[in-house]
Amino acid sequence: MEPFDHASALEGCARRDPASLRRLYDHEAGFLLAVALRIVRRREVAVDVLHDAFLDIWERAGSFDSSRGAGRAWITSIVRHRALKYIRAAGRETDIDAATVAEIVDAAPDPFAALAASQDGARLHGCLARLGADRRQVILLAYVDGLSQSEIAERLATPLGTVKAWVRRSLIALKDCLS
């Protein structure tokens, strides 16, 4: 199977081609729903986040620049931003029950498996593996789970200054590794 061309689908969205948006949605909705769900922890909210994110993608597709990054990363960041915006507005994370977790795992692809399978994902996975376990965990808590640095410090029972230093140094190391 040929890899999906996110950039051309986004170019189609910028030209207001509904078929391009449909292709993008059909190809990425499961993955993006899992991203949103991991942050908001409630399926009905994640579905709303995904809907709003696709409206944003449709409206902002003209601002996508393939020279600055991959299309999949761009749309994932929009979903992540939408989900974090919801969490901040709600003022708290909500609990998720075991039945919902089982339903999600069965219905959605594993985002880490999808990430590792892609070429960019494989590079990022390798760079993340070079980080120490604590620093890798901090980056994943921040950028996958959407936690603030204060929340990470509280969860890990680590001083906030230490968490901030780990995030900064880890981002620099990842940037150097990916360059």
Residue pairs with C-beta under 8 A, 6 or more apart in sequence:
3 118
4 27
4 28
5 71
6 24
6 70
6 71
6 72
6 74
6 75
7 64
7 66
7 71
8 20
9 20
9 21
9 23
9 24
9 27
9 71
10 20
10 24
10 57
10 61
10 64
10 71
10 74
10 75
11 20
11 61
11 64
12 19
12 20
12 21
12 23
13 20
13 21
13 24
13 57
13 58
13 61
14 61
14 62
14 64
21 54
21 57
21 58
24 57
24 75
25 54
28 72
28 75
29 50
30 107
30 108
30 109
31 76
31 108
31 109
31 111
31 114
32 50
32 53
32 75
32 76
32 79
33 46
33 47
33 50
33 108
34 104
34 108
34 109
34 110
34 111
35 76
35 79
35 80
35 83
35 111
36 45
36 46
36 49
36 50
36 53
36 79
36 80
36 82
36 83
37 43
37 46
37 104
37 108
38 111
38 144
38 145
38 146
39 80
39 83
39 84
39 87
39 145
39 146
40 46
40 49
40 83
40 86
40 87
40 93
40 94
41 93
41 94
41 95
41 96
42 94
42 96
42 100
43 100
43 103
43 104
45 86
45 94
46 83
48 86
49 79
49 82
49 83
49 86
50 79
52 82
53 75
53 78
53 79
53 82
56 78
56 82
57 75
57 78
60 78
64 71
64 74
70 120
72 118
72 120
73 120
80 143
80 146
83 146
84 146
87 93
87 146
111 144
114 121
115 121
115 124
115 125
116 122
116 125
123 177
123 178
124 174
124 178
126 177
127 173
127 174
127 177
127 178
128 136
128 139
128 140
128 174
129 136
130 173
130 177
131 139
131 170
131 173
131 174
134 156
134 158
134 166
135 166
135 169
135 170
135 173
136 170
137 156
138 152
138 156
138 163
138 166
138 167
138 170
139 167
139 170
139 171
139 174
141 147
141 151
141 152
141 155
141 156
142 148
142 149
142 152
142 167
147 155
149 160
149 163
149 164
149 167
150 160
152 158
152 163
153 159
153 160
153 162
153 163
156 163
